[in-house]
Amino acid sequence: MDQNVRKIRTIDSFERVETGALQVDGDWPGLFIRGDQCIDLYNRLWYVKEHMEKHPDPVESIERMLAIKGVEGVLNMIKEDVLVNPKKEGPNAESVTEGL
């Protein structure tokens, strides 16, 4: 796992943290996505990126280019920081945690 992963301990509760908005102390709220749901998100975003690349807009725009780069950035973050020992890249990616 990459060193970009921030680890926190749950102090207020021993409950499982679910996907959704998460605020740590006085910091800005952010979006937390559980690992299993993140794998599903990776697969769906991969398809979106592939579709956008295979079906170009007749008028290429900076917004479209930035959208593709943004999706690629999220995909890379998931691939590098969430998918532990990924079996394959692209659609139907899985995370294998055995032996860790």
N, C-alpha and C positions, 0 to 999 in steps of 0.2 A: 504494500500500500504506500502511496506517495506521502511525503512529508507535509503536503498541503492540507491533510485531514486534521481538522481541529477536534480535539477530544475534550468533552466536558463530562462531569459527573452530575447526575441528578441529585440535587440536595434537598429540594422541597418535597420530593415524592419518590416512591419506589416504583411508580407506575411506568409502563412502557410509553415512550414518546411516540405519538402517532403523526402521520403526515399532516401537515398544515402549517399555519402561522406559528412561529416560535420567537419568543423574545427572551433574551438572556439579560437579566438585571435591567439596567436602564438603557441598554442599547436599542437600536432600531429593530422593529420586528422584521423577521426574514421568513423565508419559506424553507421548511424542513421536509425532505422527501425520504421516507424509509427506504432502505436498500432494495428490498424486494420490489417495491413500486418504482424505484429508480431504474431498475433493469427493464421494466415494462416501458417506462418513459423513453429510455435509450432506444429500444426497438422501434417505437412509434416515431421518434424524431429522425431516426435513420431513414425511415421510409419517406418522411416529409422532405428531407434534404435530397434524397435520390430523385424524387419526383420533381423538385424544383430545378435540379441540374439537368434532368432529361427532357424537361418541357420548358425551354427558355421563353421568357417574355419577349415579344417582338421588339419592344422598346426596353432595352436593358437600362435599369435605373440603379442609382446609387443605393436606394432604399432596399431593393431586392438583393443586391450584392451584400449589403450589410446584414440583411436578414439571414442569408446563407452562412455568412461568416459567424454570426451569432449562434446559429444552430450548431455549426461545427465546433464552436467553443464549448458549448454545453455537452455535446457528445464526447469531446476529448476529456473534459473534466470527469464525466461519469466513467469513461473507459479507464482513465489513469487513477482515479481516486476511489471509485466505488466497486467496479468489477474486479473482484479478487481472482486472479488466475483465470482470465476470461478464456472460455473454450473456443470462441470464435468471435470475429469482429463482424459488425453489420447486423442484419436482421436475425432475430432469435438468439441474441447473445445471452449467455447464462453466466452466473457467478458460481464458482466452486470454492467452498471454504474448507473442505476436508483437509485435515493435516495441518491446519493453522493453529 
